[in-house]
Amino acid sequence: MTPGPVLAYLAVVNLAAFCAFASDKRRAAAGQRRTPERDLLGLALIGGSAGAIAGQQVFRHKTRKEPFRTLLWLIPVIQLAALAAWRFAG
């Protein structure tokens, strides 16, 4: 498999995660309906963990909310472990 489609997918999902954090922060400040945490974590889980963490840090959003913060940082750890296991398994 060529890396092009995978990189394109990762670029899109990370941009979506970053934008979701920006949108949720903006809605929080305006007192509007929020993006569910499961949706933000879901974007991270499907490959947007870098964008989600970048959005969290850039917008200073949900940086102290537990267990959200721990779960968000745990996702890329699990992803990297799975990638390493897949890479070195065969």
ChimeraX attribute file (.defattr): number of C-alpha atoms within 10 A of each C-alpha:
attribute: neighborCount
match mode: 1-to-1
recipient: residues
	/A:1	5
	/A:2	6
	/A:3	8
	/A:4	9
	/A:5	10
	/A:6	11
	/A:7	11
	/A:8	11
	/A:9	15
	/A:10	18
	/A:11	15
	/A:12	15
	/A:13	22
	/A:14	24
	/A:15	18
	/A:16	18
	/A:17	28
	/A:18	25
	/A:19	15
	/A:20	20
	/A:21	25
	/A:22	19
	/A:23	16
	/A:24	21
	/A:25	21
	/A:26	15
	/A:27	14
	/A:28	14
	/A:29	9
	/A:30	10
	/A:31	9
	/A:32	11
	/A:33	9
	/A:34	13
	/A:35	15
	/A:36	10
	/A:37	12
	/A:38	11
	/A:39	12
	/A:40	21
	/A:41	20
	/A:42	17
	/A:43	21
	/A:44	26
	/A:45	20
	/A:46	15
	/A:47	20
	/A:48	26
	/A:49	27
	/A:50	21
	/A:51	24
	/A:52	29
	/A:53	22
	/A:54	17
	/A:55	23
	/A:56	21
	/A:57	13
	/A:58	12
	/A:59	17
	/A:60	13
	/A:61	18
	/A:62	17
	/A:63	14
	/A:64	10
	/A:65	9
	/A:66	10
	/A:67	8
	/A:68	16
	/A:69	16
	/A:70	12
	/A:71	14
	/A:72	23
	/A:73	16
	/A:74	13
	/A:75	20
	/A:76	18
	/A:77	13
	/A:78	12
	/A:79	16
	/A:80	11
	/A:81	12
	/A:82	12
	/A:83	12
	/A:84	11
	/A:85	11
	/A:86	10
	/A:87	9
	/A:88	8
	/A:89	7
	/A:90	5
